[in-house]
Amino acid sequence: MYTLLYGMIFVWQTIYNNEVIFSKENNIFTALISRIVGSIMVLIPIMVEGIISERSIKLYMPSVQDIRVFTFHELVHNINSITAILEHGRHTFSEKNIEALVKDLPRHHAFRYINKGSLTDAYFELAYKTLEDQNMYIIISNTGSPASEIISLFTKKQYNHVSLSFAKELKTIVSYNGGEKIYPPGLNMEMIKYFNKKQDASIVVYSLTATPEKKKKIIDKIKEINEQGNAYNILGLILKNSFRPNIMFCSQFVYKMLKLVDLHYFEKKDGEIKPTDLVELDYSRKLNYEYKIQFNEI
């Protein structure tokens, strides 16, 4: 089965090389993008093996003892799992996604602050008005952005972004993100429409009880970060480390803000936190489910 799987990947890579990389219709830019994608595709067999190992997909001949219980259903399940992995990888590493990522990378900086003052006085005025609502709101989102799709290959999760809001109506959403090509990557306000980037995009909202004093302290800290400067921790997604205090990624930011006021409900190194950890590691049931928005639902 492994031989068959790797053979399929080899055929796929060969066809891509012949039909895309060496296509006569390529210009300089598309040629560069196609070669970058081709280079990434070299790693696909390793990624597939890791996914198969982690999910314990049975790709082996059954022993004599197991042969009686190794069913056709299991074989079909394994083949379907492999097909799903390849299909997800094909979509994730599409030319459109890779092109968007390549264009966006020069906007990032992992060692110095490039975003400063993106949150306005009007935002903070609105945030401070929410202190009577004694809840913080945690939003996990399945946006379908190119970065989110790439991250999903490594996290193996559907939801790959997390944000904070001080109001249930989500008029004060804030997190670390790419800035939507309006602001530099880093600490930015978010709007609901930014989450709707694919057909099955969705967000799930949870609340966490917080006193007005704790909410104010978080808002004050966000205001301080906004004034000092910040940047999106793109290298931290791989290295699990920040080079400066205000350089973070989304889940790192949310966890640090909660920990600042002792609202965190699990212990983990902030550089290793996935967005879904904020929900899945709530063993003491501190969170309350509020609602889900399924975009483009027919």
C-alpha angles and dihedrals in degrees: 000000000000090000091050092048095049089045090056091050090049091052090048092050092047093051091047091051093050100040102035114018095043096034114138090220093066120115122201094274098045089044090056093047093047091051092050090051090047091053091051090049089063087071095052096093090054092047092048091050090051092050092047092049094047094048091044093231108179108239099160139089110264119250121244088261093051100040093089092058099037099105136194087241090061091050092051090047091053093048091048090050091052091047091051091050092051092045091050091049092048091053094042094051094043117142090249094056095044092047091051092050094047091051091048099047096077089061092063130083123184098189107044138038113261101163119070131160097000089137109074131216087252090060093052092045089055092045094052090051089064096065092104089062098081095207139088115212124221117199122194115191141196098203106161094226115154091250091049091051092052092046090052090064089063101035093039087214132127094219113058106163132062131189141178128234130183094204132053090227088063096233091133103048113155135172144132110283145138095281094242088260087290099085130022116269111277137063108008142154114253132212128206093245091061090066094059105085103128141031096264098036114147144163132210121206126208130179129219122195112247132169119236088250093056093045090050091051091053092048090048090052092049089050089052092050089048091054097042095048133247146196139205113266098229094156089049090068086070105023095040090220140102122223094202132021097250096045106098145138123233103271091040090055096048093048093048092050091051092046091050090069098030094255095123113114101196137036121239138133104272093227091060099050120119120204091247091054087075087067106025095051094052092112093153091054097238093150126080120206111237109173147310129234115207108193122214091013111167 
